[in-house]
Structures are given as C-alpha cells and as structure tokens.
Amino acid sequence: MPLNYYIWLSTALFVIGVLGVLYRRNAIIIFMCIELMLNAVNLLLVAFSAYHGDGSGQVFVFFIMAVAAAEVAVGLAILIVIYHNTRTTDINVLNKLKW
C-alpha cells in the first residue's frame, strides 16, 4: 500500500480530532478527540517507520501511548472532581469555578 494513503488517512483522523476539540463542549468527547489526534500521529509514525525500514517510529509510538495513558488518567480524575462539584461535564459551565 502506498505511503500516500497512510498520510491522507492520518490527516483525516487528525482533522476530525481537531474539529471535535474545537466544536464540542462535552469534556469526555474532547478527551476522545485528543486521543484520536494522538492515534493519527501514531499511525503516521508507524507508516514512516515501515517505509524507511527502521524501528525508530515504533519507539516514539510507545512513548506517545504511555503519555496518552497518563493524560487520560489525570484528565479523567480532574473530570470526576469537576462533575462532583457541578453535576455536568459541559466545559462552558466551568466559568462558575472562577473566583
């Protein structure tokens, strides 16, 4: 399969993720869109790694997945605290948390 297909698929996934972060107001969906963007980058790194014949891209993917797991753990913990205080996951309601 040509490398261009992977580039176009990764670009489409990344753009869908960016649009989801920009236009959605639910915090859980925003986290899913961030994960979609990270997976688009992972797909591209693996495709370039396979195209060049080395494994350096796969090492980067491993570290990105580890950082993504930590991001989800911390983000969901913050989201649970916010939900406990406001009873919603809408990020527009977070203005009430200002001093």
Buried (B, 14 or more C-beta within 10 A) or exposed (E): EEEEEBBEBBEEBBEBBBEBBEEBEEBEBBBBBBBBBBBBBBBBBBBBBBEEEEEEBEEBBEEBEEEBEEBBEEBEEEBEEBEEEEEBBEBEBBEEEEE
